[in-house]
Amino acid sequence: MDSKCNHCRQLIESSIISEPHQHLKVQRRSMSSSIYRCQLCNTMFEFTEHEIYLLDIVQPEAETVGQKPSACA
């Protein structure tokens, strides 16, 4: 959780359902939930009517190790 901004850390550690902070921008919205991404630290959350979920985004291996994907022959 070291790479999270203070706003996202407070949201994660909060025991109450709270509103998205000012740096969270909507990525996708549906009837039952909204997905937000923080502009400061790229943390993603899903807000439903009753809960907040921290989304764990998995980076493709090529991006993780700083390599470009190889082309298929």
C-alpha positions, 0 to 999 in steps of 0.5 A: 500500500506504499504507492497509494496517495494519502486520500486513497489510504484514508478511504481504504482504512475508513470503517465507514462508507464514504464518498469518492475523494476529489482525485477519483475520476469515473472510469465506468458507471452502471446501474449498480456500481461505479468504478473510479481511478485515482489521478494521483496514484492510479488506485482503482475502487468500485463503489456500490450502494452499500460497499467500497471495493479496492480493485487489484489491477494486474499489469501484463508481464511485459509492462511489469518488467519493462519489456515490449511484447514480442511479435508472433512469427 
